[in-house]
Amino acid sequence: MTFSTLRSVASGKPYPVREVSGRRPRDLADFAGQTDVVLDLDGEDYAVHGVGVTAGDVVRVFEKDEQGFGKDVRVWAVRQDSSAGAFTAEHVVS
């Protein structure tokens, strides 16, 4: 199996979430379980495939390969900005 090189991301920088599982997210529960998330990385789409685990007011999404399986590639902390109704994902060092 081949695996393409991932695009560089900045740790600690919140990236806007464009969609989760093919639609706009409504609440953090949308990110739990097997998930596909599209982030806005400086104007370009970045797809994250993996598993989301709820941890209080954050969902930690464990990014996997392009098919959403295998070992962890990155870990993202997804948060909701309740005042704006928007969601962000921040790469975290686990």
Steps between C-alpha positions, in 0.01 A plus 500: 500500500628846417439798718533856378687759700268706717480873465675696776280647770580727791450353846285716723337690212121456480382424145134554407295185440313510169312172533477170683371183334390697194302775675537804723553399865225583749660385826809323629327161493518520118877437528481188723569153359627429148509841335605700195573867563588771249708787638583838349880514493573850384231492230552139390303189597681249721326168562542323833385136519501320832329443832361767731488450878310738729704642789293758686445807284740374229496214252843356431514377141775247439592553134579181311607433139287604200252217564460584871677191633847398623724671747454859613643768274393806701267588786257791469304674778162610365321776691179694455492878528154526651474874437560459125359149458819409316743214555879496489758222499845545646790258449624393842812315600383195691 
